[in-house]
């Protein structure tokens, strides 16, 4: 061998030997520095801390102990809140082709947990494992627990040895666990679980991106057996959106001579705004599930919720299926929340749609059950069995292909809009008290019955039978454009009128025309058109409500002029408070200004075109302005949207009697004719009405 080659080889071998000697020392110092840094500078937002680190560093190996503290930052009672585990470890710094360090560790619970683990596993160091730190920085460790046995209260729990794996690197985390069998025995009963497996694989654990699965081979008792259970969740991120699917499967269930098989329930959430989900997850973790938030955290949560809803999403059951000896079932259901355009207010009534179906095949129902379902029209008969379907879109509801009144659904969505907007404006806490919720519901019911206007504390205005009274306008956030004049619709009705409009004035005009020809479909479509109209930003709700209370006091004192002045100021403070707008309309009626009252109450329809408590007082204001044909039409629309028609009808009949007693014959006639219209179908002669 030539000297040059020999010397080169010797140099390579020497460098390699030096590296093999130096690497363990470098690795030892790195491990020591990292442990000291984590223990001395803990993350204040982390739920896990290292304390009492006792580390002995060596060139080729290191050992030590450390307390791992799992913090419960939500604990406020007596006693220890944290769970403490003592970890003993030994690390080898001799490198391999795959790892820079290898280690063995064992875990001992501290405090009350020590005795429990001794009784359950027969040792105070049951959990241990061997792992390695790979050259990439990823950490991986095998885990194991011995067999367990625990007896108490006449029952015994027994389990085979279990094993698993834990790995993490940056934002990724993996966890797997397996146990062959767990048995619970007691007097006269036994339950056994076989083939238990847990599998977590997250690419981004904070956003929940990845998969989770729990599998059970069999669960059996003396009377029933479940085979092939699986719960799996998969979350993926695409273009800053998260799609999640949760699947529950059951291969077979047997009990009392009965059998079901191939049961599948698959639910999904699609299109979640990823950054908003991460914000909510982070804040919920640091604030005890939003129960103890700082002002900054509260602001972040509200912004995240608004972005999440405005971005749109889909949620539902994408698959429901199963088979039995007599038949099977198949179904699906989906809710879609359409994204909002820039500058457009959130509104579930406008954004939400739903559709779904359920098919019952074969003899899954007996004859009596089948006849009941058909008689109540919950389903219809098809060639494959019984099928039920539902669709809701743009305010229109269909069940089994039949059009039904969607007003109750819209009323519920409007109520949700009220709560949601108040939350987003920081006017209410995230968790609303039962008292507050009941109070608002009472206000809505009073509005349906035609009571006096009220704020959050109910206050009645003094009676004045010589003046027209307006039904209450309940609290419901929406938006307000500048006050407009109510269209002076001619009673000449065109059958071919279209439900198309681009301005509130035209939409109200067409709605009144549609009512006069009893076209409820057009009224519903026009309500959807109003939903799409632009709305202003919210204002100072607290100041508006303060002025509203002062105005109610002025009404009680018999000073409607002062009430009008205060309520106009309140509307300027917050043009999105429909209760304030409704009370302004009522005060204008009390001040004998019905035309302006009609304009104000008509404007309230922009806030919610499906609210009886807006259409009913508008009808009264129109009647008091000498437009009884339009007034009757507005009252007919109020009836269509009413959630309590009996109370609404009773209020109108009482109104007709009071107006007649006060010699307001035109108003009395309008209420009487409208009540007869909605109860017996006798439509008024609008051409004879002025």
C-alpha positions as CSV (number, residue, x, y, z in Angstrom):
1,X,0.0,0.0,0.0
2,X,1.4,3.4,-0.9
3,X,2.3,5.7,2.0
4,X,-0.2,8.3,0.8
5,X,-3.1,5.9,0.8
6,X,-2.1,4.4,4.1
7,X,-1.8,7.8,5.7
8,X,-5.2,8.8,4.4
9,X,-6.8,5.8,5.8
10,X,-5.2,6.3,9.1
11,X,-6.4,9.9,9.1
12,X,-10.0,8.8,8.4
13,X,-9.9,6.2,11.1
14,X,-8.4,8.7,13.5
15,X,-11.0,11.3,12.8
16,X,-13.8,8.6,13.1
17,X,-12.4,7.4,16.4
18,X,-12.1,11.0,17.7
19,X,-15.7,11.6,16.7
20,X,-16.9,8.5,18.4
21,X,-15.2,9.6,21.6
22,X,-16.3,13.2,21.3
23,X,-19.9,12.7,20.4
24,X,-21.0,11.1,23.7
25,X,-19.5,14.0,25.6
26,X,-21.3,16.5,23.4
27,X,-24.5,14.6,23.6
28,X,-24.2,14.4,27.4
29,X,-23.7,18.2,27.7
30,X,-26.6,18.8,25.4
31,X,-29.0,16.7,27.4
32,X,-27.8,18.3,30.7
33,X,-28.3,21.8,29.3
34,X,-31.8,21.1,27.9
35,X,-33.0,19.5,31.2
36,X,-31.6,22.4,33.3
37,X,-33.3,24.9,30.9
38,X,-36.7,23.2,31.0
39,X,-36.6,22.8,34.8
40,X,-35.4,26.4,35.6
41,X,-37.5,28.3,33.0
42,X,-40.9,26.5,32.8
43,X,-43.5,27.6,30.3
44,X,-46.2,29.5,32.4
45,X,-48.9,28.3,29.9
46,X,-47.9,24.7,30.0
47,X,-49.9,22.1,32.0
48,X,-46.7,20.1,32.7
49,X,-43.7,21.3,34.7
50,X,-40.4,19.7,35.8
51,X,-39.3,20.2,39.4
52,X,-36.5,19.0,41.7
53,X,-34.2,17.9,39.0
54,X,-31.3,15.8,40.2
55,X,-29.1,15.1,37.2
56,X,-25.7,13.5,37.2
57,X,-23.9,13.9,33.9
58,X,-21.3,11.4,32.6
59,X,-19.3,11.2,29.4
60,X,-20.9,8.0,28.2
61,X,-24.0,7.9,30.4
62,X,-26.1,10.0,32.7
63,X,-28.7,9.4,35.3
64,X,-31.0,11.2,37.6
65,X,-34.5,11.9,38.9
66,X,-37.1,14.6,38.3
67,X,-40.6,15.3,39.5
68,X,-43.1,15.7,36.6
69,X,-46.0,17.9,37.7
70,X,-49.3,17.8,35.9
71,X,-51.0,21.1,36.9
72,X,-54.7,21.6,37.4
73,X,-54.9,25.4,36.9
74,X,-58.7,25.3,37.4
75,X,-58.6,23.9,40.9
76,X,-59.9,26.3,43.5
77,X,-60.9,24.1,46.3
78,X,-59.0,22.6,49.2
79,X,-56.4,19.9,48.9
80,X,-53.7,19.3,46.3
81,X,-54.6,20.2,42.8
82,X,-51.5,19.0,41.0
83,X,-50.6,15.4,40.2
84,X,-46.9,14.6,40.7
85,X,-44.9,11.7,39.3
86,X,-41.3,10.9,40.1
87,X,-39.3,9.8,37.1
88,X,-36.0,7.9,37.4
89,X,-33.9,7.7,34.2
90,X,-30.7,6.4,32.8
91,X,-29.4,7.7,29.5
92,X,-26.7,6.2,27.2
93,X,-24.9,8.7,25.0
94,X,-23.2,6.2,22.8
95,X,-24.5,7.0,19.3
96,X,-26.1,4.5,16.9
97,X,-27.0,4.8,13.2
98,X,-30.5,5.9,14.2
99,X,-30.2,7.7,17.5
100,X,-28.0,10.1,19.4
101,X,-29.2,9.0,22.8
102,X,-30.9,6.0,24.3
103,X,-32.6,5.9,27.7
104,X,-34.6,3.8,30.2
105,X,-37.0,5.3,32.6
106,X,-39.6,4.3,35.3
107,X,-42.4,6.3,36.9
108,X,-43.5,6.4,40.5
109,X,-46.7,8.3,41.5
110,X,-46.4,10.6,44.5
111,X,-48.9,11.4,47.3
112,X,-52.1,9.4,47.5
113,X,-51.5,7.7,44.2
114,X,-48.6,5.6,45.5
115,X,-50.8,3.3,47.6
116,X,-53.4,3.0,44.8
117,X,-50.8,1.9,42.3
118,X,-49.3,-0.6,44.7
119,X,-52.7,-2.2,45.2
120,X,-53.5,-2.2,41.5
121,X,-50.2,-3.3,40.0
122,X,-48.3,-4.8,43.0
123,X,-45.5,-2.3,42.6
124,X,-45.0,1.5,43.1
125,X,-43.1,1.7,39.8
126,X,-45.5,0.1,37.3
127,X,-45.0,2.3,34.3
128,X,-41.6,2.1,32.6
129,X,-40.0,2.0,29.2
130,X,-37.0,2.3,26.9
131,X,-36.6,5.0,24.3
132,X,-34.3,6.9,22.1
133,X,-33.6,10.4,20.8
134,X,-33.2,10.3,17.0
135,X,-30.8,12.4,15.0
136,X,-33.7,14.5,13.8
137,X,-34.6,15.4,17.4
138,X,-37.7,13.2,17.5
139,X,-38.2,11.3,20.8
140,X,-39.7,7.8,20.9
141,X,-40.2,5.5,23.8
142,X,-41.8,2.1,24.3
143,X,-44.2,1.8,27.4
144,X,-45.4,-1.1,29.5
145,X,-47.6,-1.8,32.5
146,X,-47.7,-5.1,34.4
147,X,-50.9,-7.1,34.9
148,X,-53.4,-5.5,37.3
149,X,-55.7,-6.8,39.9
150,X,-57.9,-4.8,42.3
151,X,-60.7,-5.9,44.7
152,X,-63.1,-3.7,46.5
153,X,-66.8,-3.7,47.5
154,X,-67.4,-7.3,46.4
155,X,-66.0,-6.8,42.9
156,X,-62.7,-7.6,41.3
157,X,-61.0,-5.9,38.4
158,X,-58.4,-7.9,36.5
159,X,-56.3,-7.0,33.5
160,X,-53.5,-8.5,31.4
161,X,-50.2,-6.7,30.9
162,X,-50.4,-3.8,28.5
163,X,-47.9,-2.1,26.3
164,X,-47.6,1.0,24.1
165,X,-45.5,3.7,22.4
166,X,-45.2,7.4,22.7
167,X,-43.4,9.7,20.2
168,X,-43.2,13.4,19.7
169,X,-41.3,15.9,17.6
170,X,-42.2,19.6,17.3
171,X,-46.0,19.8,16.8
172,X,-46.4,16.1,16.0
173,X,-47.3,13.4,18.5
174,X,-48.0,9.7,18.4
175,X,-49.4,7.4,21.1
176,X,-50.4,3.7,20.9
177,X,-51.6,1.4,23.6
178,X,-52.8,-2.2,23.6
179,X,-54.3,-4.5,26.2
180,X,-55.5,-8.0,25.6
181,X,-58.2,-8.3,28.2
182,X,-59.9,-6.5,31.2
183,X,-62.5,-8.4,33.3
184,X,-64.8,-7.0,36.0
185,X,-66.3,-9.7,38.2
186,X,-69.0,-9.3,40.9
187,X,-71.8,-11.1,42.5
188,X,-74.0,-12.5,39.7
189,X,-72.4,-10.5,36.9
190,X,-69.2,-10.3,34.8
191,X,-68.2,-8.0,32.0
192,X,-65.1,-8.7,29.9
193,X,-63.4,-6.4,27.3
194,X,-61.1,-8.0,24.8
195,X,-58.7,-6.5,22.3
196,X,-58.5,-2.9,23.5
197,X,-56.4,-0.6,21.4
198,X,-55.8,3.2,21.4
199,X,-54.1,4.9,18.5
200,X,-53.4,8.6,18.3
201,X,-51.4,10.2,15.4
202,X,-51.3,14.0,15.3
203,X,-49.4,16.0,12.8
204,X,-50.4,19.2,14.6
205,X,-51.7,18.5,18.1
206,X,-52.9,22.0,18.9
207,X,-55.2,22.1,15.9
208,X,-56.1,18.5,16.3
209,X,-54.8,17.6,12.8
210,X,-54.4,13.9,12.5
211,X,-56.3,10.8,13.6
212,X,-57.6,9.2,16.8
213,X,-58.9,5.7,17.1
214,X,-60.2,3.4,19.9
215,X,-60.9,-0.2,19.0
216,X,-62.5,-3.0,21.0
217,X,-62.6,-6.5,19.8
218,X,-65.4,-7.6,22.0
219,X,-67.4,-6.5,25.0
220,X,-69.4,-9.3,26.6
221,X,-71.7,-9.9,29.6
222,X,-73.9,-12.7,30.6
223,X,-76.8,-11.4,28.5
224,X,-75.2,-9.4,25.6
225,X,-72.2,-9.3,23.3
226,X,-70.9,-6.4,21.2
227,X,-68.2,-7.3,18.6
228,X,-66.0,-5.1,16.5
229,X,-66.4,-1.7,18.1
230,X,-64.5,1.2,16.6
231,X,-64.4,4.9,17.3
232,X,-62.3,6.9,14.8
233,X,-61.7,10.6,14.2
234,X,-59.8,12.0,11.3
235,X,-59.0,15.7,10.9
236,X,-57.3,17.2,7.9
237,X,-56.2,20.7,6.9
238,X,-56.7,22.0,3.4
239,X,-56.2,25.7,2.5
240,X,-56.4,26.9,6.1
241,X,-59.7,24.9,6.6
242,X,-60.2,21.9,8.8
243,X,-62.3,18.9,7.8
244,X,-63.1,16.3,10.6
245,X,-64.9,13.0,10.4
246,X,-66.0,10.9,13.4
247,X,-66.9,7.3,12.6
248,X,-68.5,4.8,15.0
249,X,-68.8,1.2,13.9
250,X,-70.3,-1.9,15.5
251,X,-69.8,-5.1,13.6
252,X,-72.4,-7.1,15.6
253,X,-74.6,-6.8,18.7
254,X,-76.6,-9.7,20.2
255,X,-78.9,-9.7,23.1
256,X,-82.1,-11.5,24.2
257,X,-82.3,-13.4,21.0
258,X,-82.0,-10.2,18.9
259,X,-79.2,-9.2,16.5
260,X,-78.0,-6.1,14.8
261,X,-74.9,-6.0,12.5
262,X,-72.9,-3.6,10.4
263,X,-74.0,-0.5,12.4
264,X,-72.2,2.7,11.2
265,X,-72.6,6.3,12.4
266,X,-70.4,8.8,10.5
267,X,-70.5,12.5,11.5
268,X,-68.5,15.2,9.9
269,X,-67.6,18.9,10.3
270,X,-66.2,20.5,7.2
271,X,-64.7,23.9,6.4
272,X,-63.7,25.1,9.9
273,X,-61.4,28.1,9.9
274,X,-58.2,26.5,11.2
275,X,-56.6,29.6,12.9
276,X,-59.9,30.2,14.8
277,X,-60.0,26.6,16.0
278,X,-56.4,26.9,17.3
279,X,-57.3,30.1,19.1
280,X,-60.3,28.6,20.8
281,X,-58.4,25.5,21.8
282,X,-55.6,27.5,23.3
283,X,-57.8,29.8,25.3
284,X,-60.0,27.0,26.5
285,X,-57.0,25.2,27.8
286,X,-55.6,28.2,29.6
287,X,-58.9,29.5,31.0
288,X,-60.5,26.4,32.4
289,X,-62.9,26.0,29.5
290,X,-63.7,29.7,29.1
291,X,-64.8,29.9,32.7
292,X,-62.0,32.2,33.9
293,X,-60.9,34.4,30.9
294,X,-59.0,37.6,30.9
295,X,-60.3,40.5,28.9
296,X,-57.7,39.8,26.1
297,X,-58.7,36.1,26.1
298,X,-62.4,37.1,25.9
299,X,-61.7,39.4,22.9
300,X,-59.8,36.6,21.2
301,X,-62.6,34.1,21.7
302,X,-65.3,36.5,20.3
303,X,-63.2,37.3,17.3
304,X,-62.5,33.6,16.7
305,X,-66.2,32.7,17.0
306,X,-67.2,35.5,14.6
307,X,-64.5,34.4,12.0
308,X,-65.5,30.8,12.4
309,X,-69.2,31.5,11.7
310,X,-68.6,34.1,9.0
311,X,-66.3,31.7,7.1
312,X,-69.1,29.1,6.8
313,X,-69.0,25.4,7.6
314,X,-70.9,22.2,7.2
315,X,-71.8,19.8,10.0
316,X,-73.9,16.7,10.0
317,X,-74.4,12.9,10.0
318,X,-73.0,11.8,6.6
319,X,-73.9,8.1,7.1
320,X,-76.3,6.2,9.4
321,X,-76.8,2.6,8.6
322,X,-77.5,-0.8,10.1
323,X,-79.0,-4.2,9.5
324,X,-81.3,-6.5,11.6
325,X,-83.1,-9.8,10.9
326,X,-86.3,-7.9,9.9
327,X,-84.8,-5.0,8.0
328,X,-82.4,-2.1,8.1
329,X,-82.0,1.6,8.1
330,X,-80.0,4.2,6.1
331,X,-79.9,7.9,6.6
332,X,-78.0,11.2,6.6
333,X,-78.4,14.8,7.8
334,X,-76.4,17.9,7.1
335,X,-76.5,21.5,8.3
336,X,-74.8,24.1,6.1
337,X,-73.8,27.6,7.2
338,X,-73.1,29.7,4.1
339,X,-70.2,32.2,4.3
340,X,-71.1,35.8,4.7
341,X,-70.0,38.5,2.2
342,X,-67.7,41.3,3.2
343,X,-69.6,43.8,5.4
344,X,-72.6,41.5,5.8
345,X,-74.0,40.8,9.2
346,X,-74.2,37.3,10.7
347,X,-77.7,35.9,10.5
348,X,-78.5,32.2,11.0
349,X,-81.9,32.8,9.4
350,X,-80.1,33.8,6.2
351,X,-77.0,31.6,6.4
352,X,-78.4,28.3,7.6
353,X,-79.8,25.5,5.5
354,X,-80.5,21.8,6.3
355,X,-81.4,18.6,4.5
356,X,-81.6,15.0,5.5
357,X,-83.4,11.7,5.0
358,X,-84.0,8.4,6.8
359,X,-85.0,5.2,5.2
360,X,-86.4,2.3,7.2
361,X,-86.2,-0.9,5.2
362,X,-88.1,-4.2,5.5
363,X,-90.0,-5.0,8.7
364,X,-87.9,-2.9,11.1
365,X,-91.2,-1.6,12.4
366,X,-94.2,-3.7,13.4
367,X,-97.6,-3.1,11.8
368,X,-98.8,-0.9,14.6
369,X,-95.7,1.3,14.6
370,X,-95.8,1.5,10.8
371,X,-99.4,2.6,10.7
372,X,-98.8,5.3,13.4
373,X,-95.8,6.7,11.4
374,X,-97.9,6.9,8.2
375,X,-100.9,8.3,9.9
376,X,-98.9,11.1,11.6
377,X,-97.1,11.8,8.2
378,X,-93.7,11.4,9.9
379,X,-92.7,9.3,6.9
380,X,-94.1,8.2,3.5
381,X,-94.2,4.8,1.9
382,X,-91.7,3.9,-0.8
383,X,-90.8,0.8,-2.7
384,X,-88.0,0.1,-0.2
385,X,-89.9,0.9,3.0
386,X,-90.6,4.1,4.9
387,X,-88.8,7.2,4.1
388,X,-88.7,10.5,6.0
389,X,-87.0,13.6,4.6
390,X,-86.4,17.2,5.7
391,X,-85.2,20.3,3.9
392,X,-84.9,23.9,5.1
393,X,-83.5,26.7,3.0
394,X,-84.1,30.5,2.8
395,X,-86.9,30.3,5.4
396,X,-88.8,27.6,3.6
397,X,-89.4,24.2,5.3
398,X,-90.3,21.0,3.6
399,X,-91.0,17.7,5.4
400,X,-91.5,14.6,3.3
401,X,-91.9,16.8,0.2
402,X,-94.7,18.9,1.8
403,X,-94.3,22.6,2.4
404,X,-94.8,23.5,6.1
405,X,-94.7,26.8,8.1
406,X,-91.1,27.6,8.6
407,X,-91.9,30.5,11.1
408,X,-91.1,28.5,14.3
409,X,-87.7,27.5,12.8
410,X,-87.0,31.1,11.8
411,X,-88.1,32.3,15.2
412,X,-85.6,30.0,16.9
413,X,-82.8,31.1,14.5
414,X,-83.7,34.7,15.2
415,X,-83.5,34.1,18.9
416,X,-80.1,32.5,18.4
417,X,-79.0,35.6,16.4
418,X,-80.0,37.8,19.4
419,X,-77.8,35.8,21.8
420,X,-75.0,35.5,19.3
421,X,-74.8,39.2,18.4
422,X,-75.0,40.2,22.1
423,X,-72.1,37.8,22.8
424,X,-70.0,39.1,19.8
425,X,-70.7,42.7,20.9
426,X,-69.5,41.8,24.4
427,X,-72.9,42.7,25.9
428,X,-73.5,39.4,27.5
429,X,-71.2,36.8,29.2
430,X,-70.3,33.6,27.3
431,X,-72.5,31.6,29.6
432,X,-76.0,33.3,30.0
433,X,-77.9,32.8,33.2
434,X,-81.2,31.0,33.2
435,X,-82.9,34.1,34.6
436,X,-81.7,36.2,31.7
437,X,-82.9,33.7,29.2
438,X,-86.4,33.3,30.8
439,X,-86.8,37.1,31.0
440,X,-86.2,37.6,27.2
441,X,-88.6,34.7,26.4
442,X,-91.3,36.3,28.4
443,X,-90.8,39.6,26.5
444,X,-91.2,37.7,23.2
445,X,-94.4,36.1,24.4
446,X,-95.9,39.4,25.5
447,X,-95.1,40.8,22.1
448,X,-97.1,38.0,20.5
449,X,-100.1,38.8,22.6
450,X,-100.0,42.5,21.8
451,X,-98.9,43.9,25.2
452,X,-97.3,47.2,25.9
453,X,-93.6,47.8,25.0
454,X,-91.1,46.8,27.6
455,X,-87.4,46.9,28.2
456,X,-85.5,44.1,30.0
457,X,-87.4,45.1,33.1
458,X,-91.1,45.0,32.1
459,X,-92.8,48.4,32.5
460,X,-96.3,49.1,31.2
461,X,-97.2,52.5,29.7
462,X,-100.3,54.1,31.2
463,X,-103.6,53.2,29.5
464,X,-105.0,55.7,27.0
465,X,-108.0,54.2,25.2
466,X,-108.5,57.2,22.9
467,X,-105.1,56.5,21.3
468,X,-104.0,53.5,19.2
469,X,-101.7,51.1,21.0
470,X,-98.9,49.1,19.5
471,X,-97.7,45.6,20.3
472,X,-94.4,45.2,22.0
473,X,-91.3,44.9,19.9
474,X,-89.0,42.4,21.6
475,X,-85.3,42.7,21.9
476,X,-83.5,41.3,18.8
477,X,-80.3,42.6,17.4
478,X,-80.3,43.5,13.8
479,X,-79.4,46.6,11.7
480,X,-81.1,49.8,10.7
481,X,-80.9,52.1,7.6
482,X,-82.1,55.7,7.6
483,X,-85.8,56.0,8.3
484,X,-88.0,55.6,5.2
485,X,-91.5,56.3,4.3
486,X,-93.9,53.4,4.1
487,X,-95.0,52.8,0.4
488,X,-98.6,53.9,-0.2
489,X,-99.6,50.7,-1.9
490,X,-102.7,50.8,-4.0
491,X,-105.2,48.1,-3.2
492,X,-105.2,47.2,-6.9
493,X,-103.4,43.9,-6.8
494,X,-101.6,42.4,-9.8
495,X,-101.5,38.6,-9.7
496,X,-98.3,38.5,-11.6
497,X,-96.3,40.6,-9.1
498,X,-92.8,39.1,-8.6
499,X,-91.1,38.6,-5.3
500,X,-88.0,40.5,-6.4
501,X,-86.7,43.7,-4.8
502,X,-83.4,45.4,-4.1
503,X,-84.6,48.1,-1.6
504,X,-86.5,47.9,1.7
505,X,-89.3,50.1,0.4
506,X,-89.9,47.8,-2.6
507,X,-89.7,44.7,-0.5
508,X,-92.3,46.0,2.0
509,X,-94.5,47.1,-0.9
510,X,-94.4,43.7,-2.6
511,X,-94.9,41.9,0.8
512,X,-98.1,43.8,1.4
513,X,-99.3,43.1,-2.2
514,X,-98.5,39.4,-1.7
515,X,-100.5,39.4,1.6
516,X,-103.5,40.8,-0.2
517,X,-103.5,37.9,-2.6
518,X,-102.7,35.4,0.2
519,X,-99.4,34.5,-1.4
520,X,-97.4,33.1,1.5
521,X,-94.6,31.8,-0.7
522,X,-93.9,35.3,-2.0
523,X,-93.9,36.7,1.5
524,X,-91.3,34.1,2.6
525,X,-89.2,34.8,-0.5
526,X,-89.4,38.6,0.1
527,X,-88.3,38.0,3.7
528,X,-85.2,36.3,2.3
529,X,-84.6,39.3,0.0
530,X,-84.7,41.6,3.0
531,X,-82.2,39.4,4.8
532,X,-79.7,40.2,2.0
533,X,-80.0,44.0,2.2
534,X,-77.1,45.9,3.7
535,X,-77.2,46.7,7.4
536,X,-75.2,49.2,9.5
537,X,-72.6,48.4,12.1
538,X,-73.8,48.0,15.8
539,X,-73.5,51.0,18.1
540,X,-73.4,51.7,21.8
541,X,-76.0,49.2,23.1
542,X,-75.5,50.0,26.8
543,X,-76.2,53.8,26.2
544,X,-79.2,53.0,24.0
545,X,-80.8,50.8,26.7
546,X,-80.2,53.5,29.3
547,X,-82.1,56.0,27.2
548,X,-84.8,53.4,26.5
549,X,-85.4,53.0,30.2
550,X,-85.7,56.7,30.6
551,X,-88.2,56.8,27.7
552,X,-90.4,54.1,29.3
553,X,-90.4,56.1,32.5
554,X,-91.6,59.1,30.5
555,X,-94.4,57.1,28.9
556,X,-95.5,55.9,32.3
557,X,-95.6,59.6,33.4
558,X,-97.8,60.5,30.4
559,X,-95.2,62.4,28.4
560,X,-95.0,60.7,25.0
561,X,-93.2,63.7,23.4
562,X,-90.3,63.3,25.9
563,X,-90.3,59.5,25.3
564,X,-90.0,60.1,21.5
565,X,-87.1,62.4,22.0
566,X,-85.2,60.0,24.2
567,X,-85.9,57.0,21.9
568,X,-84.7,58.8,18.8
569,X,-81.5,59.5,20.7
570,X,-81.4,55.8,21.6
571,X,-81.8,54.7,18.0
572,X,-78.8,56.9,17.0
573,X,-76.7,55.3,19.7
574,X,-77.5,51.8,18.5
575,X,-79.4,51.4,15.2
576,X,-79.3,47.6,15.6
577,X,-81.6,47.3,18.7
578,X,-85.0,46.3,17.4
579,X,-86.6,46.7,20.9
580,X,-85.6,50.4,21.0
581,X,-86.9,50.8,17.4
582,X,-90.3,49.2,18.3
583,X,-90.7,51.3,21.4
584,X,-90.0,54.4,19.3
585,X,-92.8,53.4,17.0
586,X,-95.1,52.9,20.0
587,X,-94.2,56.3,21.5
588,X,-94.9,58.0,18.1
589,X,-98.4,56.4,18.1
590,X,-98.9,57.7,21.6
591,X,-97.8,61.1,20.4
592,X,-100.5,60.9,17.7
593,X,-97.9,60.7,14.9
594,X,-99.0,57.4,13.2
595,X,-97.4,58.2,9.8
596,X,-94.0,58.6,11.3
597,X,-94.7,55.6,13.5
598,X,-95.4,53.5,10.4
599,X,-92.1,54.6,8.9
600,X,-90.2,53.6,12.0
601,X,-91.9,50.3,12.4
602,X,-91.5,49.5,8.7
603,X,-87.8,50.1,9.1
604,X,-87.7,47.6,11.9
605,X,-88.5,44.9,9.3
606,X,-84.9,45.4,8.0
607,X,-83.8,44.1,11.4
608,X,-86.0,41.0,11.2
609,X,-88.6,40.6,8.4
610,X,-90.2,37.5,10.1
611,X,-91.1,39.0,13.5
612,X,-94.7,39.2,14.3
613,X,-93.9,42.0,16.8
614,X,-92.8,44.2,13.9
615,X,-95.5,43.4,11.4
616,X,-98.4,43.7,14.0
617,X,-97.7,47.3,15.2
618,X,-96.9,48.3,11.6
619,X,-100.4,47.2,10.7
620,X,-101.9,49.3,13.5
621,X,-99.8,52.3,12.5
622,X,-100.9,52.0,8.9
623,X,-104.5,51.7,9.9
624,X,-104.2,54.8,12.1
625,X,-102.8,56.6,9.1
626,X,-105.9,55.9,7.1
627,X,-104.5,53.0,5.1
628,X,-106.6,50.1,6.5
629,X,-106.1,47.9,3.4
630,X,-102.3,47.9,4.0
631,X,-102.9,47.6,7.8
632,X,-104.9,44.4,7.2
633,X,-102.2,43.0,4.9
634,X,-99.5,43.8,7.5
635,X,-101.6,42.0,10.2
636,X,-102.1,39.0,7.9
637,X,-98.3,38.7,7.6
638,X,-97.9,39.1,11.4
639,X,-100.3,36.1,11.7
640,X,-98.3,34.0,9.3
641,X,-95.1,34.5,11.3
642,X,-96.7,34.2,14.8
643,X,-95.4,31.6,17.1
644,X,-98.6,31.7,19.2
645,X,-101.6,32.4,17.0
646,X,-104.2,31.9,19.7
647,X,-102.7,34.8,21.7
648,X,-102.3,36.9,18.6
649,X,-105.9,36.4,17.6
650,X,-107.2,37.1,21.2
651,X,-105.2,40.3,21.2
652,X,-106.8,41.4,17.9
653,X,-110.3,40.6,19.0
654,X,-109.8,42.5,22.3
655,X,-108.4,45.4,20.2
656,X,-111.4,45.5,18.0
657,X,-113.7,45.8,21.0
658,X,-111.7,48.6,22.6
659,X,-111.4,50.6,19.4
660,X,-115.2,50.3,18.9
661,X,-115.8,51.5,22.4
662,X,-113.6,54.5,21.8
663,X,-115.5,55.2,18.6
664,X,-112.5,54.5,16.4
665,X,-114.7,52.6,14.0
666,X,-112.2,52.3,11.1
667,X,-109.6,50.7,13.4
668,X,-112.2,48.4,15.0
669,X,-113.3,47.3,11.6
670,X,-109.8,46.6,10.4
671,X,-109.0,44.3,13.4
672,X,-112.4,42.6,13.2
673,X,-112.1,41.9,9.5
674,X,-108.5,40.7,9.8
675,X,-109.5,38.3,12.6
676,X,-112.3,36.9,10.5
677,X,-109.9,36.6,7.5
678,X,-107.3,34.5,9.3
679,X,-109.9,32.3,11.1
680,X,-112.6,31.7,8.4
681,X,-110.7,32.6,5.2
682,X,-113.1,35.6,4.4
683,X,-110.6,37.9,2.8
684,X,-111.6,41.6,3.1
685,X,-112.6,43.6,0.0
686,X,-109.5,45.7,-0.3
687,X,-111.0,47.9,-3.0
688,X,-113.7,48.9,-0.6
689,X,-111.1,49.8,2.0
690,X,-109.2,53.1,1.9
